[in-house]
Amino acid sequence: MPSNVAPIESAVRNLPVGRAALPANLYAASDRLNAMSRGHILRMDENGFMQVYCHPNEVAHAATLDRLLSAGAVIERVDETGMLVQVSGPVSKVAETADLDQVGHISLPNYGRTNIGSPQTQGDSRGPLVVPDGAGCRLAGIVSWNIE
């Protein structure tokens, strides 16, 4: 299991008997999870649902998606290659999801962070996004303001 998901599974496994796998209980039980939440690396709703990326062993077909659903996952998005599936589900099912035969591994999403900036892009907001097209360059869009 990837290093950023292992502490989640460990915290769930080590919760005292009778404690539900809800954010308040997990954050109280694990300083690392608390720090991951404060750093916007981990997002968990009040019901203990969190988002993860599932990296299937092969292109995600209907059978793979059905297997994820049966493990309690809610499929939010499948990328165009079929090799990345964004799901949310109970934090208590992270290990079960990772152990599915169809899943190579799972990881946490890479969430955008606000106001961390970069000197190379500062001031580019609302400017043109230009990309090469073989015969020069073309306008592809507008640089966003920020991720809120």
CORRA-V77121 format. One record per residue. N is the residue number from 1. RES is the residue in one letter. PSI is psi as a letter, one per 20 degrees, with the letter a starting at -180 (999 if undefined). NEAR is the number of other ideal C-beta (glycine too) atoms within 8 Angstrom. Layout:
{{N RES PSI NEAR} {N RES PSI NEAR}}
This chain:
{{1 M p 8} {2 P q 8} {3 S h 5} {4 N i 9} {5 V h 14} {6 A g 9} {7 P h 12} {8 I g 13} {9 E g 12} {10 S g 9} {11 A g 13} {12 V g 13} {13 R h 7} {14 N j 6} {15 L q 12} {16 P q 5} {17 V p 4} {18 G i 3} {19 R p 8} {20 A q 6} {21 A m 11} {22 L q 9} {23 P g 10} {24 A g 6} {25 N g 11} {26 L g 17} {27 Y h 10} {28 A h 7} {29 A i 11} {30 S o 11} {31 D h 5} {32 R g 8} {33 L h 14} {34 N g 10} {35 A h 8} {36 M h 11} {37 S g 13} {38 R h 6} {39 G j 6} {40 H k 8} {41 I h 8} {42 L p 10} {43 R p 9} {44 M p 10} {45 D r 8} {46 E i 5} {47 N j 6} {48 G j 14} {49 F p 10} {50 M q 13} {51 Q q 10} {52 V q 15} {53 Y p 12} {54 C p 14} {55 H n 11} {56 P q 13} {57 N h 6} {58 E r 7} {59 V p 7} {60 A o 12} {61 H r 8} {62 A h 5} {63 A h 7} {64 T g 12} {65 L h 12} {66 D h 8} {67 R g 11} {68 L g 16} {69 L g 10} {70 S h 6} {71 A j 11} {72 G j 9} {73 A q 12} {74 V o 8} {75 I p 11} {76 E h 7} {77 R q 6} {78 V p 9} {79 D r 8} {80 E h 3} {81 T i 6} {82 G j 9} {83 M j 8} {84 L p 9} {85 V p 15} {86 Q p 13} {87 V q 14} {88 S q 10} {89 G r 14} {90 P p 9} {91 V h 13} {92 S i 7} {93 K j 11} {94 V g 15} {95 A g 10} {96 E g 9} {97 T g 17} {98 A h 12} {99 D i 6} {100 L q 10} {101 D h 5} {102 Q i 11} {103 V p 14} {104 G g 5} {105 H r 8} {106 I q 13} {107 S r 10} {108 L q 10} {109 P q 9} {110 N n 4} {111 Y q 7} {112 G q 5} {113 R p 7} {114 T q 7} {115 N k 5} {116 I h 5} {117 G r 6} {118 S p 6} {119 P h 5} {120 Q h 4} {121 T i 8} {122 Q p 7} {123 G j 5} {124 D i 6} {125 S p 8} {126 R j 5} {127 G r 8} {128 P q 7} {129 L o 9} {130 V p 7} {131 V q 7} {132 P q 5} {133 D j 7} {134 G h 4} {135 A j 3} {136 G c 6} {137 C q 7} {138 R q 7} {139 L p 7} {140 A i 6} {141 G b 6} {142 I p 7} {143 V p 10} {144 S r 6} {145 W g 4} {146 N r 7} {147 I p 6} {148 E 999 3}}
